[in-house]
Amino acid sequence: MMRIKTNTSWIAVVCLTISILSALSPGATPQHNNRPRSLAAGTNLLWEEPVDIEQRDLFYGSGGQQGAPDPSGKFTFIRRSTSGTQKKIIVKDDRGREWTVKFGPEAKPETAASRIVWAAGYQVDQNYFVEQARIEGYETPVVRNVRFERNDDNFKEAGNWSWESNPFVGTRELDGLKVLVALLKNWDLKTANNKIALRGSTDGGSPPGRVYYISDLGATLGATGSFLNGFPFLSDLPPDRPVSLGSKKGKGHAEAFSREDFIKEVRDGEVVFNHERKRGKKVLKGITVENARWMGNLLARLSDKQLSDAFRAGGFNDSETAVYVRTMRERIRELQELN
């Protein structure tokens, strides 16, 4: 930590204080900044350059094989979780690690989507799709097709952040995260799904700090809505509501994902991405061509095998995986060819 000598002039101290407060202020005037930014606004982090992107293991993801739960191991039920809309329980494995187990249609897409987001250099939770596990003390001892999320992963929750107000507004890296939102067809973009976490020092050399990331990627890899969203009173209707003709196709539906448009047009140097929900359209406004192309070039470094591994990790079958990989490759190419 830098120390100020006792003979430092009061003017220097005032200047230094103003500089620090300005860096930490989340309300900076939005303006696009294309400089690489692993550290931003003091100790706030959004993105770290994935220098090893071609070698990243997208089957096991950020937690690696060593961090994965053992489906044949012993799990003990601790309590129910009341957060979110999906059924979740807290369990502990025979190594003392604590997990949140999520049931339902988000288990597959969340696992796969987290692999893609992590590959691009953004923080994600350590998620794993498990086909079957036995949980002692739970009302249904054998659970199937669930997502295990590591709880004790060196991160401590420290609040939420909004798309409109955060330390990274106007940066290339926030634009890049929004491109991933469009690419993965993420339609549940409420502030509650955006977490700030305190990260301690890690063996991998990542600096400690406040990490901003999307903590819930379950509403992805399907459609973002239907023609019903074109009606004013239904403009924010989720694609998984029974009234929608796209019902149940908003989470992990390969065909719906491939059929929905990706890029609508380029207007005044900005990319207009297709998103059926009103909230999604608002979040995806203002992404520059340059920043969208940057993310496309970054993702293009992933091999078809890596992309395939991401979807296989989510429990998708071979035909679904083939549709996803083909669609992803086409849309990454669209991003690269923007001009």
BELWO-V729172 format. One record per pair of residues at least 12 apart in sequence whose C-alpha atoms are under 6 Angstrom apart, sorted by sequence separation. I is the first residue (numbers start at 1). GAP is how many residues later the second one is. If there is no record, write none. Layout:
I_GAP + I_GAP
//
This chain:
78_12 + 89_12 + 132_12 + 198_12 + 262_12 + 78_13 + 88_13 + 131_13 + 197_13 + 261_13 + 77_14 + 88_14 + 131_14 + 197_14 + 225_14 + 76_15 + 130_15 + 196_15 + 224_15 + 76_16 + 87_16 + 111_16 + 130_16 + 196_16 + 270_16 + 271_16 + 24_17 + 75_17 + 111_17 + 129_17 + 195_17 + 270_17 + 23_18 + 24_18 + 75_18 + 129_18 + 195_18 + 270_18 + 271_18 + 23_19 + 74_19 + 128_19 + 194_19 + 269_19 + 270_19 + 74_20 + 128_20 + 194_20 + 195_20 + 226_20 + 269_20 + 127_21 + 193_21 + 194_21 + 127_22 + 193_22 + 126_23 + 193_23 + 126_24 + 223_26 + 224_26 + 222_27 + 223_27 + 222_28 + 162_29 + 222_29 + 221_30 + 222_30 + 188_31 + 220_31 + 221_31 + 222_31 + 219_32 + 161_33 + 186_33 + 223_33 + 160_34 + 186_34 + 222_34 + 223_34 + 160_35 + 185_35 + 222_35 + 160_36 + 184_36 + 185_36 + 221_36 + 296_36 + 159_37 + 184_37 + 187_37 + 158_38 + 107_39 + 158_39 + 185_39 + 296_39 + 297_39 + 107_40 + 157_40 + 296_40 + 156_41 + 236_41 + 155_42 + 156_42 + 235_42 + 236_42 + 293_42 + 103_43 + 155_43 + 235_43 + 293_43 + 102_44 + 155_44 + 102_45 + 101_46 + 101_47 + 100_48 + 100_49 + 99_50 + 99_51 + 225_51 + 99_52 + 224_52 + 98_53 + 61_54 + 58_57 + 76_59 + 77_59 + 75_60 + 76_60 + 77_60 + 77_61 + 71_62 + 63_63 + 62_64 + 254_66 + 258_69 + 50_71 + 49_72 + 48_73 + 47_74 + 47_75 + 123_90 + 110_107 + 110_108 + 109_109 + 109_111 + 106_112 + 175_112 + 172_119 + 176_119 + 32_138 + 33_138 + 34_138 + 30_139 + 31_139 + 32_139 + 33_139 + 26_140 + 30_140 + 26_141 + 109_143 + 44_165 + 46_165 + 43_166 + 44_166 + 45_166 + 46_166 + 44_167 + 129_185 + 115_195 + 112_198 + 112_199 + 112_202 + 111_203 + 108_206 + 108_207 + 54_248 + 58_248 + 59_250 + 58_251 + 59_251 + 58_252 + 59_254
//
